[in-house]
């Protein structure tokens, strides 16, 4: 009787989320405090990292025996949030008129 082994494979969305999260966070560091196209591009990349991280964690939760990469997806989420949220908050703060 043959037994079938299930081999976990790395979820590609988790890997891409991590790569985009790193890129977004790095772009925030390079363009911090200066409104620029690069900063807004970093925000968009961060949003993509966040979305892919959530999608990946959902896929891994549904198929834990087939997919791995939960930690990478979480790291991509965290870095995506760190790269996307501060520039948005800075833009909102700078746009609020002072008394």
C-alpha positions as CSV (number, residue, x, y, z in Angstrom):
1,X,0.0,0.0,0.0
2,X,1.5,3.3,-1.1
3,X,1.3,6.3,1.2
4,X,1.0,9.7,-0.1
5,X,3.2,12.4,1.5
6,X,2.0,16.0,1.4
7,X,4.8,18.4,0.7
8,X,4.3,22.0,1.7
9,X,5.3,24.6,-0.8
10,X,6.1,28.3,-0.2
11,X,3.1,30.6,-0.9
12,X,4.3,33.0,-3.6
13,X,2.0,35.7,-2.3
14,X,3.9,35.6,1.1
15,X,7.2,36.0,-0.6
16,X,6.0,38.8,-2.8
17,X,4.4,40.5,0.2
18,X,7.7,40.4,2.1
19,X,9.7,41.7,-0.9
20,X,7.2,44.6,-1.5
21,X,7.1,45.3,2.2
22,X,10.8,45.7,2.4
23,X,10.8,47.9,-0.7
24,X,8.0,50.1,0.7
25,X,9.7,50.5,4.1
26,X,13.0,51.3,2.4
27,X,11.4,53.9,0.2
28,X,9.8,55.5,3.3
29,X,13.3,55.7,4.9
30,X,14.8,57.3,1.8
31,X,12.0,59.8,1.1
32,X,11.0,60.5,4.8
33,X,9.9,64.0,5.4
34,X,9.9,65.0,1.7
35,X,6.7,64.7,-0.3
36,X,7.7,63.2,-3.6
37,X,6.6,60.7,-6.3
38,X,8.9,58.1,-4.7
39,X,7.1,58.5,-1.4
40,X,3.7,58.0,-3.0
41,X,5.1,55.0,-5.0
42,X,6.3,53.6,-1.6
43,X,2.7,54.0,-0.3
44,X,1.3,52.1,-3.3
45,X,3.8,49.4,-3.0
46,X,3.1,49.2,0.8
47,X,-0.6,48.8,0.1
48,X,0.1,45.9,-2.4
49,X,2.3,44.3,0.3
50,X,-0.5,44.6,2.8
51,X,-3.1,43.1,0.5
52,X,-0.8,40.2,-0.6
53,X,0.1,39.6,3.0
54,X,-3.6,39.3,4.0
55,X,-4.4,37.1,1.0
56,X,-1.5,34.9,1.7
57,X,-2.3,34.4,5.4
58,X,-5.9,33.5,4.4
59,X,-4.7,31.0,1.8
60,X,-2.3,29.4,4.3
61,X,-5.0,29.2,7.0
62,X,-7.3,27.4,4.6
63,X,-4.6,25.0,3.4
64,X,-2.0,24.6,6.2
65,X,-1.0,21.2,5.0
66,X,-0.1,22.5,1.5
67,X,1.2,26.0,2.0
68,X,3.8,27.6,4.2
69,X,5.1,31.1,4.6
70,X,2.9,32.5,7.4
71,X,5.9,34.3,9.0
72,X,6.9,35.8,5.7
73,X,3.4,37.0,5.1
74,X,3.2,38.6,8.5
75,X,6.6,40.3,8.0
76,X,5.4,41.7,4.7
77,X,2.2,43.0,6.4
78,X,4.1,44.7,9.1
79,X,6.7,46.3,6.7
80,X,3.9,47.2,4.3
81,X,2.0,49.0,7.1
82,X,5.2,50.7,8.3
83,X,6.0,51.9,4.7
84,X,2.4,53.0,3.8
85,X,0.8,54.5,6.9
86,X,3.4,57.1,8.1
87,X,3.5,59.0,4.8
88,X,-0.3,59.1,4.6
89,X,-0.4,60.4,8.2
90,X,2.3,63.0,7.5
91,X,0.3,64.1,4.4
92,X,-2.9,64.5,6.5
93,X,-1.0,66.4,9.3
94,X,0.7,68.7,6.8
95,X,-2.7,69.5,5.1
96,X,-4.5,70.4,8.3
97,X,-4.3,74.2,8.6
98,X,-2.9,75.6,11.8
99,X,-4.8,78.1,14.0
